[in-house]
Amino acid sequence: MKLNVWILVLSVVCAATLTGPATWSEVLFYASFDGTRDAQAVGEGKATLIEGGGALTADGFGIRGAALRSGDEVGYLEFSAAGNILPEEGTIEVWLKPEDWSSDDGYYHQYIDVIGEGNIRFQKRADTVNVFWVKAPKVPPPGHFDDKYPGITMRGYACQQIKDKWRQFFLIWRVGEPLRYYRGGPEGKGVHDSSNPAEPPAPPPGKLTAIRIGDFGGAEGRQAHTLIDEVYIYDRALTFEEAWWANVHAKDRQPGTDIPTTFAEPTAKVVPDPANKTLVVEIDSGDRSGDFAGQAHLK
Ligand SMILES: [Ca+2]
């Protein structure tokens, strides 16, 4: 009886955490590359073909359906930034698979480059390091990921791109806060947080004009190709738990839609722990903004 009371009380507390104002909004931009290089977008999302504009793979060669094949002599895609990305805050979610190279190939690979007055960029450096940065207008590009000066925040991460392996990346920025960087694999087992909370806060990048997606920026002599699929740009900085959900459901979510508001329902269950002669009440508040979950032990 006492146990039931506890469950009831805890459940009420958990439900109460979900009654705040909803902040969910929408996906600003989505490209599946399933039969088209155009994107589904709220802004001016049509692809502008640059240098050939990439090619579409056969259906089934993407992480889901077909993918964009980009790289040397194939080109990349350019989309308008108008309405498709917000400079102040957002998340870019993208799957990448090196077709014919691995991280130690000695070349730059520029995958996402949002250009304008400032810059939001995700690339692999020649020295195998992945870099994600947000740069203010009129600030020079960094020469190394360890460079620290006003107007730019960035982070270098051990690049784990391996030939023929899909990897998912979440590039998350909010002006005034450190960048966040999560990555996951095709097994759908969630994401790893490779962020560094000690990084300087992201500067305002100013007006952004174009979103470039592909594999470009390599030096002369590079012969590299990369498959790209399921590109989402959100109007907000995703939480770790939202990114986790997006990885787990990469292949079965409704295409182009936001993470469901119900993805984190509150739960409470009682689990016997005979070894310790204890009942454990496992609580998950469902609050994915603060990551509250815990256990209450009743003896
Ligand atoms: Ca696809």
Residues whose N, C-alpha, C, O or C-beta is under 5 A from the ligand:
A	BS01	CA	S32 F33 D34 G62 R64 G65 A66 A67 D229 E230
